[in-house]
């Protein structure tokens, strides 16, 4: 079974929790006990996210938006450091794994830790893609493709708006 078939067969825990109708605190308790993650999940209401994010950050991270290519400074950033989730500060990508893909978005061949990102099937366009989310707060980050460089062969194509850069 390849990665795409595996993702199609799974169901996101967050979707199941949303369908339960439980309060955010009850959901948070269930997630932190059922997932063996090295961090606690962050669950906020849309109103709470709107208070802490800019309108563009909210559109990208909470509504699965996409920024126009070549419009974010993260694409060409060459400084050494860490790219973290703009919503919850979870470290996601290292500048060591960043490369110029020519696509117009910040591209990485691997996350800092595979546990920090969540991948799920995205059928929102005519093709099936793999969406990448922050595993702590479920922020939409971008998509991953199988056309990247060695050693992974992957291209994590990320919206710069979903990231914050922490200089080394």
C-alpha positions as CSV (number, residue, x, y, z in Angstrom):
1,X,0.0,0.0,0.0
2,X,1.5,3.3,-1.0
3,X,1.3,6.5,1.0
4,X,-1.6,8.0,-0.9
5,X,-3.7,4.7,-0.5
6,X,-2.9,4.6,3.2
7,X,-4.0,8.2,3.6
8,X,-7.3,7.6,1.7
9,X,-8.0,4.6,4.1
10,X,-7.6,6.7,7.3
11,X,-10.0,9.0,9.1
12,X,-8.8,12.1,10.8
13,X,-9.3,12.1,14.6
14,X,-10.2,15.8,14.5
15,X,-13.1,15.1,12.1
16,X,-14.5,12.4,14.4
17,X,-14.2,14.7,17.5
18,X,-16.0,17.5,15.7
19,X,-18.8,15.2,14.9
20,X,-19.2,14.2,18.6
21,X,-20.4,17.6,19.6
22,X,-18.1,17.7,22.6
23,X,-16.8,20.9,23.9
24,X,-13.3,22.1,22.9
25,X,-12.0,21.1,26.4
26,X,-13.5,17.6,26.2
27,X,-12.0,17.2,22.7
28,X,-8.6,18.4,23.9
29,X,-8.6,15.9,26.8
30,X,-9.6,13.0,24.4
31,X,-6.9,13.9,21.9
32,X,-4.1,14.3,24.4
33,X,-5.0,10.9,25.9
34,X,-5.6,9.0,22.7
35,X,-2.7,10.2,20.6
36,X,0.7,9.5,21.8
37,X,2.1,12.8,20.6
38,X,5.1,14.6,22.2
39,X,2.9,17.7,22.6
40,X,-0.7,18.5,23.5
41,X,-3.2,19.2,20.7
42,X,-4.5,22.8,20.5
43,X,-8.1,23.2,19.7
44,X,-9.7,26.7,19.4
45,X,-13.0,28.0,18.0
46,X,-13.0,30.0,14.8
47,X,-13.6,33.1,16.8
48,X,-10.5,32.4,18.9
49,X,-8.3,31.9,15.8
50,X,-9.7,35.1,14.3
51,X,-8.5,37.1,17.3
52,X,-4.9,35.9,17.1
53,X,-4.4,35.6,13.3
54,X,-4.4,38.2,10.5
55,X,-7.2,37.8,8.0
56,X,-4.7,36.3,5.5
57,X,-3.2,33.9,8.0
58,X,-6.8,32.8,9.0
59,X,-7.8,32.3,5.3
60,X,-4.7,30.2,4.6
61,X,-4.4,28.1,7.8
62,X,-8.0,27.7,9.0
63,X,-9.9,27.7,5.6
64,X,-7.2,25.8,3.6
65,X,-6.5,28.8,1.4
66,X,-3.5,29.2,-0.9
67,X,-1.3,32.2,-1.4
68,X,-0.4,33.3,-4.9
69,X,3.0,31.9,-6.0
70,X,6.1,34.1,-5.6
71,X,4.2,36.5,-3.2
72,X,5.7,35.5,0.1
73,X,9.2,36.3,1.2
74,X,9.6,32.8,2.8
75,X,10.0,31.4,-0.8
76,X,13.5,33.0,-1.3
77,X,14.6,33.2,2.3
78,X,18.1,31.7,2.7
79,X,18.8,32.5,6.3
80,X,19.6,29.6,8.7
81,X,16.8,28.8,11.2
82,X,13.5,27.1,11.8
83,X,10.1,27.5,10.1
84,X,7.3,27.1,12.7
85,X,3.5,27.1,12.6
86,X,2.2,30.6,12.6
87,X,-0.8,29.5,14.7
88,X,0.9,27.5,17.5
89,X,4.7,27.9,17.1
90,X,5.4,24.2,16.6
91,X,8.7,23.8,14.8
92,X,7.9,22.2,11.4
93,X,10.8,22.6,8.9
94,X,14.5,23.4,9.1
95,X,16.3,25.7,6.7
96,X,18.7,22.7,6.2
97,X,15.9,20.9,4.3
98,X,14.7,23.9,2.3
99,X,15.5,24.1,-1.4
100,X,14.5,26.2,-4.4
101,X,11.8,24.2,-6.3
102,X,10.9,27.0,-8.8
103,X,7.2,26.6,-7.9
104,X,6.8,30.0,-6.1
105,X,6.2,28.5,-2.7
106,X,8.6,27.6,0.1
107,X,9.7,24.0,-0.5
108,X,11.3,21.5,1.8
109,X,12.3,17.8,1.3
110,X,11.5,16.8,4.9
111,X,9.9,18.1,8.1
112,X,12.0,18.5,11.2
113,X,10.0,15.6,12.8
114,X,7.4,13.6,10.9
115,X,5.3,13.7,14.1
116,X,4.9,17.5,13.7
117,X,3.0,17.3,10.4
118,X,-0.1,15.5,9.5
119,X,-0.9,14.4,6.0
120,X,-4.4,13.8,4.6
121,X,-6.0,13.2,1.3
122,X,-7.3,16.3,-0.4
123,X,-9.8,15.8,-3.2
124,X,-10.7,19.5,-3.5
125,X,-9.4,19.8,-7.1
126,X,-9.8,17.5,-10.1
127,X,-6.6,15.6,-8.9
128,X,-6.0,13.9,-5.6
129,X,-3.3,15.6,-3.6
130,X,-1.9,15.2,-0.1
131,X,-2.6,18.1,2.2
132,X,-0.1,18.9,5.0
133,X,-1.3,20.2,8.4
134,X,0.3,21.2,11.6
135,X,-0.2,18.2,13.9
136,X,-0.6,20.3,17.0
137,X,-3.3,22.8,15.8
138,X,-4.5,21.4,12.5
139,X,-3.4,24.5,10.5
140,X,-3.4,24.0,6.8
141,X,0.2,24.5,5.6
142,X,0.2,23.3,2.0
143,X,0.7,20.1,0.1
144,X,3.3,17.4,-0.3
145,X,4.2,15.9,-3.7
146,X,6.4,13.0,-4.9
147,X,8.6,15.1,-7.2
148,X,11.2,16.4,-4.7
149,X,14.9,15.9,-4.5
150,X,17.0,13.2,-2.8
151,X,17.1,11.9,-0.1
152,X,13.3,11.8,0.3
153,X,12.0,12.5,-3.2
154,X,9.3,14.6,-1.5
155,X,8.4,18.3,-2.1
156,X,6.6,19.9,0.9
157,X,5.2,22.9,-0.9
158,X,4.2,25.3,2.0
159,X,2.4,28.6,2.1
160,X,4.8,31.1,3.7
161,X,1.8,32.8,5.4
162,X,1.3,29.6,7.4
163,X,4.9,29.8,8.7
164,X,6.9,32.0,10.9
165,X,10.7,32.0,10.7
166,X,12.9,31.8,13.8
167,X,16.5,32.8,12.9
168,X,19.2,30.5,14.2
